[in-house]
Amino acid sequence: MSNPLYALFGPSCERVGQVLGGMVGCALGDWNKYAHYQDVDNLIVKKNLEALDKEFEKKKEELAPPIPEVGIPVLERLRYVNNETLSKAFINLLVNASTISGARLAHPGFIRIIDALSPDEAKILQRLNQGPVYRLYLIKNSIGGIAEQMPGVLTGLEFELELTFPENMQLYFENLFSLGLYVRTNVPSRDSTVVDNLLNAYAQQIQDFLDLPTKVGVGAPSQESVSALKLSLTSFGEKFMEACLS
């Protein structure tokens, strides 16, 4: 069988064509649109397929064609996904689907999960894969009887990770929760070291928040309550990480 990937991109993608066979044509379509591109070396698809080829080389002793329900849709996404973390997630999934030892991990539903992730969310998941993250909740009760929760997602991750849009932390955690990737459980509040660490990390923001009622004439806060949640991967999230982002 001819290997159009070899003809178009050379030996750097040869093994991809050997392993995936006809799935390549189904996913990538008309080869002429690539052949007529003036800057072939900078095509996103070429870079992604070369990265896939290198991963296949590492597993060459146990390679086998993947199920098309994984192989074809992942190849389609490798045409245009340019973010390194997300393209690597797709590549990892396809490599697992194409090996004897990894096939059990390659659930087709994981494609939808990667589709729904931003690069920042992938970084948060990789952090959660290392261990739980703690989220601080602080509520102030003013003299006038007004209770208000301090806004934001107070996890300290914006200090720990290089996020492109740290201001989207609330959105990120809501999305990851809706995907079933992490679970929230209660932890002790004042006697917890992690809570104390978060209180120290956000000391200035907390003070500004507590001072706010006085600034707007409501009255100084009479008391504050602090609690925390532990955020950790679900079993589903752990399997996703093993297959795609480990």
LUMFI-491083 format. One record per atom (N, C-alpha, C): x, y, z. Coordinates in steps of 0.05 Angstrom, whole numbers, plus 5000, padded with zeros to 4 digits. Example, Ala and Ser with C-alpha at 12.3 -4.5 7.8 and 13.67 -1.06 7.14 Angstrom:
2
526448865156/524649105156/526449345156/525749555142/527349795143/525850015157/
END
This chain:
246
501749765000/500050005000/501850255000/501150454983/502650704982/502250855008/504251015014/504251175038/504251465030/501951595028/501851875019/503252065038/503251995063/504652165082/507652185076/508751955069/511651945062/512152115037/510352095017/510652244993/510452544997/508752625016/508352905020/510253025040/510652895063/512253015085/514952875089/515552665074/518052525077/518052325100/520452225107/520652005127/519852085155/519552345161/518952435188/516152355196/514452285177/511752195184/511051915173/513151775165/512751515152/511251315170/512051295195/510951095213/507951155218/507151405218/504351475222/502651345200/503651375175/502251255153/502150955154/504250825164/504350535166/502350435187/502150575209/500450485231/497550535226/496950775216/494150865214/492950795187/494550745167/493550655141/491450835129/489150715121/487050865108/485651075125/486051065151/484851265168/485951545163/488551545153/489751805147/488251945125/487651805104/486251925082/483452015090/482051855106/479351925116/479452175132/481452215148/481552435166/482652695153/484652665136/486052895126/485052985098/483552805085/482252885060/484152905036/483553095019/484953134994/487953214999/489753054989/492553104994/493553354978/492153414956/493053634939/493153894954/491253934973/491154184987/493654235004/495054015012/497554035027/499854065008/499753904986/501953904967/502354174954/500254334951/500454594938/500954824957/501154754983/501754955002/504755035000/505255294999/507955384994/509855345017/508855345041/510555315065/509855065080/510354835067/509554575078/510754525106/513254605109/514654545134/513354675159/511854885155/510555025177/507554965180/506654765165/503854675169/503454565197/501254635209/500654525236/500454225234/499154125214/498753835211/501453695209/503353805195/505953675192/507453665219/507353885234/508653885261/507453685279/504753675279/503353485297/503953195289/503953135263/504452865254/507252775259/509152965257/511952905263/512252835293/510752985310/510852925339/509552655344/507352595330/506152335333/507952105324/509352155302/511251955292/513451885312/514452095325/516552045345/515451885369/512951935377/511751775398/511351485389/510451445364/510151175353/512851035353/514951175347/517651045347/518350935374/517651075395/518250975422/516750715429/514450675416/512750445422/512650245399/514650255382/514550105357/514249805360/514949695383/514849405388/511949315393/510149495400/507449415407/505249575392/505949685369/504049845354/502049665339/499549765338/497449635323/495449845315/493949805293/492050005285/489950065307/489350315312/487350385332/484550345322/482650355340/479850345330/479350605315/477850605293/477350845278/475851055293/474250975313/472751165329/474551355345/477051275348/479051455361/480951555339/481951385322/483951455303/483151685284/480751665272/479951855252/479352135265/477752155286/477252415297/479752555309/481552395320/484052515331/485752625308/486052475287/487552575264/486252825252/483652845252/482353085242/483153325259/483353285284/484053515302/486953585299/488653395293/491553455289/492053635264/490053675248/490253855225/490454145234/489154205257/488854495263/489554565292/489754375311/490354445339/493254525341/493654775348/496454885348/497654905375/495954915396/497054925423/498554675430/500954695440/502654465445/501454275466/500354385487/499254215508/496854055498/495054185483/492654055474/493253855451/495053935433/495853745412/497253495424/498753535445/500153315458/498053125471/495853245482/493753085494/492552905472/491953015449/490852855427/492852635418/495352715417/497452515409/497652295429/497652365454/497852155475/495451955473/493152065469/490751895466/490951705442/491951815420/492251645396/494451435399/496551515412/498751315417/497751095435/496251165455/495150955473/493250775457/491550895440/489750745424/491150555404/493650625398/495150475378/497150275389/497050225415/498850045428/497349835444/498549605447/497249375461/496849455490/498849575502/498649635531/496849875537/496550055517/495050295523/492150305512/491450105496/488750105484/486550125504/486850005528/484750015548/484150295557/486050485554/485750755563/484350935543/484250845518/483451025496/480451035493/479051155511/476151185509/475451405489/473651355470/472951565450/471851815463/470651785487/469552025501/471652225509/474152135511/476252325519/476752535497/476052475473/476352675451/474652925457/472152875466/470353095473/471453255496/472753125515/473953265538/476153455529/477953355513/480153525503/479053765487/476953705471/475753925455/474754145473/473854075497/472554265515/474554415533/477154355531/479154475548/480554705535/481154905552/483055115544/485855035553/487855155542/490655095551/490955145581/489755355592/490055405621/488755185637/486455085628/485154865642/486754615641/488154565619/489954335618/492154355639/493254595643/495254635664/494154585692/491654675696/490454635722/490054335727/489254185707/488953895710/491553765716/493653855702/496353735708/497153795737/496454025747/496954085775/495353905794/492753865787/491053695803/492053405802/493253335781/494353055778/496653005797/497953225807/500153205825/499153185854/496653255859/495553255886/493353455888/491853445910/489453625913/490253915914/488354085907/488554375909/486354455929/486954665945/485054765965/483955035957/481355065960/480055325954/478955455979/479655705983/478855856007/476255996002/474455986022/471956146022/471956326047/471456586042/471356776064/468856936062/467256946084/464757096084/464957296107/464257546102/464157746123/461257816129/460857876155/458157956165/458458236176/457158426164/457458706173/455458766195/455958996209/454259076231/451359106221/451059196197/448359236187/446958976179/448158756185/446958496179/447358396150/449158516136/449658436108/451958236107/451458006095/453457796091/454357796062/456957776058/457957776031/460357596029/460457436007/462757256003/464857395986/467357355994/469557475979/469557355951/469657515930/469457415903/472157285894/471957125873/474357005862/474656715871/476356575857/477056295864/479756305878/479756275904/482156325920/483556055924/485155975905/486655725907/489655765907/490556005900/493356055898/494655965872/492955845854/494155735829/495255955811/494056195813/495156405796/497956485803/498856415828/501556465836/503356235829/502255995826/503755755822/504055685792/502055745776/502055665748/502255905730/503455865707/503556085687/501056065670/498956205678/496356195664/496156445646/495056395622/494656615603/492556815613/490356705624/488156865633/487356785662/488956855682/488356775709/485656895719/484857115707/482257235715/479857055707/480356845691/478156665684/478056415702/479256435726/479356195743/476656085750/474656265755/471956165761/470856005738/471156115714/470155975690/471555705687/474255705691/475755455688/474755235706/474355305732/473555095751/470655005746/468955185738/466255115731/466254915707/467854975687/467954795664/469054525671/471254515686/472454265694/470554095712/469054235728/467054095745/464853975728/463954135708/461754045691/462653805674/465153775669/466253555654/466753305671/466253335697/466553105715/469353035722/471253225720/474053165723/475153195751/473753345768/474653375796/472153375815/472753325840/470653325860/471453505883/469453615897/469953795919/469153665946/470853675966/470253575992/471053776014/469553776036/470153956058/472753886072/474054096082/476454056098/476254236123/477754176145/477654356168/478554636160/477554836173/478155106165/480555226181/480055336205/482055486219/484455316227/484055056232/486354896241/487854766218/487254846194/488554726171/490854896162/493154776159/495554916149/495055036121/493654876104/493254976077/491455226077/489555236095/487855476097/489555716106/491155676126/492955886136/494755986114/495755806098/497455886075/495956056055/493455986050/491856146031/491156416043/490556416069/490056676082/492456866080/494856756082/497256916080/497657006051/497056826032/497456886003/495657115994/493257126006/491257325997/490857536019/492857576036/492557756059/491658036051/492958146031/492258426023/489458436011/488758245994/486158245981/483958206002/484558036022/482557986044/482158236060/484358376066/484058626082/482458836067/483058856041/481459046024/478558976024/477958716023/475158616022/473758676049/475258636071/474058686097/473658976103/475359146091/475159436095/472959556078/472059426058/470259536038/467659656050/466259516069/463759626080/464159906092/466359946106/466960206118/467160426096/468360346074/468760546053/466160626041/464160446040/461560516028/459460586048/460260606074/458460706095/456560506106/457060246103/455260036114/455959976142/458460016150/459359956177/461459746176/463159746196/465459556197/464359266201/465759066190/464958786193/465158706223/463058566232/463058476260/464458206263/464458046242/465857786243/466257676215/467957476213/468457346187/468457046192/467656906172/467756616173/469456506150/471056306156/472956196136/472455896133/472455806109/472155516104/473855456080/474155196074/475655116051/474554856040/475054816014/474454566000/476954445989/477054185989/479254045976/478253965948/479854035928/479253975900/481153755891/480053525882/481753305874/480453165850/482053035834/481052895810/479052675818/477052645802/475252415804/476652175792/475451935795/476551695782/476551735752/474451855741/474351915713/476552105705/477052305721/479152495716/481852375716/482352185735/484852045736/485351885711/483251745701/483551585677/484051765653/482751995652/483252185630/486052275630/487052345654/489852435656/491752225647/491351975655/493051755648/493151715618/490951755605/490751705576/491751945560/491452185570/491852415553/493952625563/494152665589/495752895598/497852815619/498452565622/500452485642/503252525631/
END
